[in-house]
Amino acid sequence: MPNKEYPYYFIKLGTLYYVNVSYKDVKKKEIASYEFTHDESVVFPFDTESIVKQMADECGGHIIVKSLICI
């Protein structure tokens, strides 16, 4: 059986990688807060390209594509 390759996506903003987002309602206005890190080992990976594109557009980052090879 051949190896199967699965893409996964990170968001990068300058030298930082996306970790998390939280939303709050402040006086009936939704505000988003994004967390970033320099440490790639704690980065949150996305498995759906459309979701990561939306998040990258919201925070101003760009998408990094990596592959996971399953044996």
C-alpha positions in Angstrom: 0.0 0.0 0.0 1.5 3.4 -0.9 2.1 6.2 1.6 -0.7 8.8 1.7 0.1 12.5 2.0 -2.2 14.9 3.8 -1.7 18.7 3.7 -2.1 20.8 6.8 -1.9 24.6 7.1 -0.3 27.2 9.4 -0.9 30.9 9.5 2.3 33.0 9.6 2.5 36.7 10.3 6.0 38.0 9.8 8.2 35.8 12.0 5.2 34.7 14.2 2.9 31.7 13.9 -0.8 31.7 14.8 -1.8 29.8 17.9 -5.3 30.8 18.9 -8.2 33.3 18.6 -10.7 34.4 21.1 -13.9 36.5 20.6 -15.5 38.8 23.1 -18.6 41.0 23.1 -17.7 44.5 24.3 -20.7 46.7 24.4 -22.5 44.6 21.8 -19.5 44.7 19.4 -17.6 41.5 18.7 -13.8 41.9 19.1 -11.3 39.2 18.1 -8.0 38.7 19.9 -5.3 36.6 18.2 -2.3 34.9 19.8 1.0 34.2 18.0 4.3 32.6 18.9 7.8 32.2 17.6 7.9 28.5 18.6 6.6 26.4 15.6 6.2 23.4 17.9 3.1 24.9 19.6 1.5 26.2 16.4 -2.2 25.3 15.7 -2.5 23.4 12.5 -5.6 23.6 10.3 -6.7 20.7 8.1 -9.2 22.6 6.0 -7.9 25.2 3.5 -11.1 27.3 3.5 -11.0 27.8 7.3 -7.3 28.7 7.3 -7.8 31.2 4.4 -10.6 33.0 6.4 -8.4 33.2 9.5 -5.4 34.4 7.6 -7.5 37.1 6.0 -8.9 38.2 9.4 -5.5 38.5 11.1 -3.4 39.6 8.1 -1.2 36.6 7.9 -0.3 34.2 5.0 -0.7 30.5 4.7 2.1 28.0 5.1 1.4 24.5 3.7 3.1 21.4 5.1 2.5 17.7 4.5 2.0 14.8 6.8 2.9 11.4 5.2 1.0 8.5 6.7 2.5 5.0 6.2 
